[in-house]
């Protein structure tokens, strides 16, 4: 459990650092007219809001993604373990689903 949390924390810090670096590079490369028309407090507030949302939502989202992925994989393993004939249905369903998804993508 602690290894997973360490990985999630590291990923969140990497994302936050990357976003901060891109934002800082954008602000530093802005023309001087930008600083004449935009108050410093507004720039700082935008930095703080964006980084706070990344710091709070990215770890939570990564944890949900990991949990849901592992739950799905364990369900698939259990289904194929206790009902191996269901794998035969995949042989028929996968090509059918590919056709449906291609048509749905074209339509949208």
Phi, psi and omega in degrees: 000317181290330177293320179295316180295323177295319178295318179294317179297317178297318179296318180295319178294322178295317179296315181297318180294318180295316179296318180299316180297319179292320179294317180296318178297321178295318180290319181291335179267004179288150178291160181297333179296332176298318181285337176288325184263341183249123178294148181298324179298324179292320178295313180297320179298319179295317176302310183297317180295315182295315181290325178294319180293323177293315182296331182265327186267328183296312179298319180296317180293318178296321179294318177296318179299313180297316180297314181294321179296315179293325176296316179297315179297319179292325176295318180296317179298317180296319180296314181289336178286314185266346176219073185296336178294342178293339176294332177294326178296329179295327180299325179275320187284325184298311177297324178295317179294325177298317179296315181297315181293324177297315180293323179293322178292321178295319182293327181273000000 
